[in-house]
Amino acid sequence: MGCNAPKKSFDSIEPNILLANTDSLMKAYPDNTELVSAIVDARLMLAGNDFAQYKKILIIDPNHSIAKYHIYMDEGKNHHKKGHKNGQWDAIQAFSKAAALIDSLGEPYYWIAKAYEKKDEMDFELALESYDMALKLYLPEKTRPIVISKRNDLIKRKETFDDFWK
């Protein structure tokens, strides 16, 4: 077909096949942005909680904000599981990085609030600020009531503490 050869559409390739052949396709089409985009989309579609997929996305697109967001959220949750204060500070930093990457999502702020509560159960203000910020932003339908409940529980605890010291 010479100069009129049809443009190769990588979007039409089954995601599993595309990913299985990523290396050879990248060698054959090293500068093809459509290929990179199709591979990233396929990895995102299949990723779920498989953080190895997000790390593979960063290999071919180091600035991919969605992949970085998920990696920072996972890192923050892993730090949050730790009981000590330094783990909570590390969690807050990771969640803050995730929040900066996609500033319309409330989930990082919800986790920041949880980390502040775990770090210091008497530091109400920073946790309340974070819960409030989470509620101002997008939260999945099933997460929003949880955030509201956690915020209300914290307010009750704060009021009890304040009443005790009056």
Secondary structure, 3 states (H helix, E strand, C coil): CHHHCCCCCHHHCCHHHHHHCHHHHHHHCCCCHHHHHHHHHHHHHHHCCCHHHHHHHHHHCCCCHHHHHHHHHHHHHHHHCCCCHHHHHHHHHHHHHHHHHCCCECHHHHHHHHHHHHHCCCCHHHHHHHHHHHHHCECCCCCHHHHHHHHHHHHHHHHHHHHHCC
